[in-house]
Structure formats: C-alpha cells, structure tokens
C-alpha cells in the first residue's frame, strides 16, 4: 500500500507536469518558426484550412494590439500580475483538493499566459529582428532587437476554414473578402482559450461542493 501511494502523483504535481508540457511544445514551435521562417512565410499542413503562417504580435492574443511602447509595457506588467494571481489560485485549488478538471483548466490558462510572457520578456533580448526578408538569429552577436518586456509574441497557427466574399447586396461590405477563421495565434493562446471554454462549460460540475458522508467530520480526516 505504501509503495502505491509513493508512486501516485498529487494534483499539484500533475498540474506542474501539464504546465511544463504546454510550455515546452509552445516554445519549441515558436523557436523553430522564429529561426527558420521570415515574417509572412507559410507552410501548408492541410490544404485550404491549416497553415503555419509566421507573424509577430506586439500586443494581446489573436493579433489584437494595445498601442505604443507604453501600451506594450502595461500589457507585459499586467500579464505578469495575472500569472502570479492565477498561480496562487492554482496552488490553493490543489491544496483544497478541488475537482481535477478545474485544476487542469486553470493550469492550461496559467501555462498559456506564461508562454506569452516568455516571448514578451525575453525574445527581444535573445533574438535578432525578424523581417519579410531575413530570418532571426538566436543569441546574435550584436544583441537582441528589444529590451526586457518589449519582445514580440510569435504567432503561427492559421485556420482559414472558410474563404469567400460578402454578397454584393450587403452595404459597405459587398464583394469584399471574408475569411473564417482569420486570426493567427499560438499554442499559448489556444491553451488559454481551451481552459476558459472548458471552465464555462463545466463550471457547475467543477464548483459543486463535495458532500461529506454522514458521520465524517474534518476532525475524522
């Protein structure tokens, strides 16, 4: 019995393993894209609906922006504060023996936020500038392209599932190109989105308090 207990992982250990797996996959793909592709380069994974398309995001997830260098700094600091709070919440959930599904969702959100913070905090220091004509270099001799917290987030996942044009009868949009889904994003973005969606779908299950069997009290445990 004792050996089985020693081999089993705690919920905190499982969360940490999940976080590291997401971060490793996220960073390996980003570094590969950054060091082998120019801005705008694409690789077709599945024709017409899945591409690796290199772009860099100076702001928020899915290509949204918060203007200027001051906006970039505010966003980076906000991300760090958010990660600290999410990490504290995750730790509390593991200690309170919360539903494992809830712990997994929060771990995914934490990992996604961490993945993009790594880009913002360090990519400007360790990479040269990517351009439409030049592939970035890791640890360039002249130093990186930006300071601490001013790095750009690497995006590459592109799913233009539907490419068509708006009907001519729509005022202001008639004849213009319509793409669904047009944002370019990364593993960190998808990890955050998946965690949030699962939280919303299963919130009743995750946040239902466990009933204590009759006769059992906190002291019994």
C-alpha positions as CSV (number, residue, x, y, z in Angstrom):
1,X,0.0,0.0,0.0
2,X,2.8,2.4,0.9
3,X,4.6,1.8,-2.4
4,X,1.4,2.6,-4.4
5,X,1.0,5.9,-2.5
6,X,4.6,6.9,-3.2
7,X,4.1,6.3,-6.9
8,X,0.9,8.3,-7.2
9,X,1.2,12.0,-8.2
10,X,-0.5,14.8,-6.3
11,X,-2.9,17.2,-8.1
12,X,-0.2,19.9,-7.8
13,X,2.4,17.6,-9.5
14,X,0.0,16.8,-12.3
15,X,-0.7,20.5,-12.8
16,X,3.0,21.3,-12.9
17,X,3.7,18.5,-15.4
18,X,0.8,19.7,-17.7
19,X,2.2,23.3,-17.5
20,X,5.7,22.2,-18.4
21,X,4.4,20.1,-21.4
22,X,2.4,23.0,-22.8
23,X,5.3,25.4,-22.3
24,X,7.8,23.0,-24.0
25,X,5.6,22.5,-27.0
26,X,4.8,26.2,-27.2
27,X,8.4,27.3,-27.0
28,X,9.8,24.6,-29.3
29,X,7.4,25.6,-32.1
30,X,8.0,29.3,-31.6
31,X,11.8,29.0,-31.6
32,X,11.6,26.8,-34.8
33,X,9.4,29.3,-36.5
34,X,11.5,32.3,-35.4
35,X,14.8,30.7,-36.6
36,X,13.6,29.2,-39.9
37,X,11.0,31.5,-41.3
38,X,10.7,35.1,-42.4
39,X,7.7,37.2,-41.5
40,X,4.8,36.2,-43.8
41,X,6.2,32.8,-44.7
42,X,3.8,29.9,-44.7
43,X,3.9,26.1,-44.7
44,X,0.8,24.2,-45.7
45,X,-0.2,21.5,-43.2
46,X,-3.6,20.7,-44.7
47,X,-4.5,22.4,-47.9
48,X,-7.1,25.2,-47.7
49,X,-7.6,25.1,-43.9
50,X,-4.5,24.7,-41.8
51,X,-1.2,26.6,-42.3
52,X,1.9,27.5,-40.3
53,X,2.0,31.2,-41.1
54,X,4.6,33.3,-39.3
55,X,3.6,36.7,-37.9
56,X,4.5,38.5,-34.7
57,X,2.1,40.1,-32.3
58,X,3.1,43.2,-30.4
59,X,0.0,43.2,-28.2
60,X,-2.6,40.8,-27.0
61,X,-3.8,37.3,-28.1
62,X,-5.0,36.6,-31.6
63,X,-3.3,39.7,-33.0
64,X,-5.0,42.4,-31.0
65,X,-2.9,45.4,-30.0
66,X,-2.5,47.9,-27.2
67,X,-0.9,50.9,-28.8
68,X,2.6,52.2,-28.4
69,X,5.6,51.3,-26.3
70,X,3.8,52.3,-23.1
71,X,0.9,50.1,-24.0
72,X,3.3,47.2,-24.6
73,X,4.9,47.7,-21.2
74,X,1.5,48.0,-19.4
75,X,0.4,44.8,-21.1
76,X,3.5,42.9,-20.1
77,X,3.2,44.0,-16.5
78,X,-0.5,43.1,-16.5
79,X,0.4,39.7,-17.8
80,X,2.9,39.1,-15.0
81,X,0.5,40.2,-12.3
82,X,-2.2,38.0,-13.8
83,X,0.1,35.0,-13.9
84,X,1.0,35.5,-10.2
85,X,-2.7,35.6,-9.3
86,X,-3.6,32.6,-11.4
87,X,-0.6,30.6,-10.0
88,X,-1.7,31.5,-6.4
89,X,-5.3,30.3,-7.3
90,X,-4.0,27.1,-8.8
91,X,-1.9,26.4,-5.7
92,X,-4.9,27.0,-3.5
93,X,-7.1,24.7,-5.6
94,X,-4.6,21.8,-5.3
95,X,-4.4,22.3,-1.5
96,X,-8.2,22.4,-1.3
97,X,-8.4,19.2,-3.3
98,X,-10.7,20.8,-5.9
99,X,-12.1,19.0,-8.9
100,X,-9.2,17.8,-11.1
101,X,-11.0,19.2,-14.2
102,X,-10.9,22.6,-12.6
103,X,-7.2,22.3,-11.8
104,X,-6.5,21.2,-15.4
105,X,-8.3,24.2,-16.8
106,X,-6.6,26.7,-14.5
107,X,-3.2,25.0,-15.3
108,X,-3.9,25.5,-19.0
109,X,-4.7,29.1,-18.5
110,X,-1.6,29.6,-16.4
111,X,0.7,27.8,-18.9
112,X,-0.7,29.9,-21.8
113,X,-0.2,33.2,-20.0
114,X,3.3,32.1,-19.1
115,X,4.1,31.1,-22.7
116,X,3.3,34.6,-24.0
117,X,5.1,36.3,-21.1
118,X,8.3,34.4,-22.0
119,X,8.1,35.9,-25.5
120,X,7.4,39.4,-24.3
121,X,10.1,39.3,-21.6
122,X,13.0,37.5,-23.3
123,X,12.6,37.2,-27.1
124,X,13.7,40.8,-27.6
125,X,16.9,40.0,-25.7
126,X,17.8,36.7,-27.3
127,X,16.7,37.1,-30.9
128,X,17.6,39.4,-33.8
129,X,14.8,41.1,-35.6
130,X,12.6,39.0,-37.9
131,X,11.6,40.7,-41.2
132,X,10.0,39.8,-44.5
133,X,13.5,39.2,-46.0
134,X,15.5,37.9,-43.1
135,X,15.3,35.0,-40.6
136,X,16.0,35.8,-37.0
137,X,19.2,34.6,-35.2
138,X,19.2,33.2,-31.7
139,X,21.7,34.9,-29.5
140,X,23.0,37.4,-32.1
141,X,26.4,39.0,-31.6
142,X,25.1,42.5,-31.5
143,X,22.4,41.7,-29.0
144,X,18.6,41.4,-29.4
145,X,16.1,43.6,-31.1
146,X,14.4,45.0,-28.0
147,X,14.7,45.3,-24.2
148,X,13.2,43.3,-21.4
149,X,9.4,43.1,-21.6
150,X,9.4,44.6,-25.1
151,X,9.7,41.4,-27.1
152,X,7.1,40.4,-29.7
153,X,4.9,37.3,-29.3
154,X,5.4,34.7,-32.1
155,X,2.2,33.5,-33.8
156,X,1.9,30.8,-36.4
157,X,-1.3,28.8,-36.3
158,X,-3.7,29.9,-39.1
159,X,-7.0,28.2,-39.9
160,X,-8.8,30.0,-42.8
161,X,-11.5,27.4,-42.8
162,X,-13.9,29.4,-45.0
163,X,-12.6,31.8,-47.7
164,X,-15.3,33.6,-49.6
165,X,-16.8,37.1,-50.4
166,X,-19.6,39.0,-48.8
167,X,-22.7,39.2,-51.0
168,X,-22.9,42.3,-53.2
169,X,-26.2,43.4,-51.5
170,X,-24.5,44.0,-48.1
171,X,-23.9,47.8,-47.7
172,X,-20.2,48.7,-47.3
173,X,-19.0,45.0,-47.4
174,X,-20.4,43.7,-50.6
175,X,-17.8,41.9,-52.7
176,X,-15.1,42.1,-50.0
177,X,-13.2,39.0,-49.0
178,X,-14.5,37.1,-45.9
179,X,-12.3,34.7,-44.0
180,X,-13.3,32.4,-41.2
181,X,-11.2,31.9,-39.1
182,X,-8.7,34.7,-39.8
183,X,-6.7,35.3,-36.6
184,X,-3.2,33.9,-36.4
185,X,-2.4,32.5,-32.9
186,X,-0.1,30.2,-31.0
187,X,-0.2,27.2,-28.6
188,X,-0.3,29.6,-25.6
189,X,-3.4,31.4,-27.0
190,X,-5.2,28.1,-27.7
191,X,-4.3,26.8,-24.2
192,X,-5.8,29.8,-22.6
193,X,-8.9,29.7,-24.8
194,X,-9.5,26.0,-24.3
195,X,-9.1,26.4,-20.5
196,X,-11.6,29.2,-20.3
197,X,-14.1,27.5,-22.6
198,X,-14.0,24.3,-20.5
199,X,-14.4,26.3,-17.3
200,X,-17.5,27.9,-18.7
201,X,-19.0,24.6,-20.0
202,X,-18.3,22.6,-16.8
203,X,-18.5,25.3,-14.2
204,X,-21.4,23.7,-12.4
205,X,-19.6,20.4,-12.1
206,X,-16.3,22.0,-11.1
207,X,-17.6,24.3,-8.5
208,X,-20.1,21.9,-6.8
209,X,-19.1,21.3,-3.3
210,X,-18.4,17.7,-2.4
211,X,-20.8,16.3,0.1
212,X,-19.3,14.8,3.3
213,X,-20.7,11.4,4.2
214,X,-22.8,11.3,7.4
215,X,-20.6,10.8,10.4
216,X,-17.5,12.2,8.8
217,X,-16.1,15.5,10.0
218,X,-13.0,17.5,9.4
219,X,-11.6,16.0,12.6
220,X,-12.1,12.5,11.3
221,X,-9.8,13.3,8.3
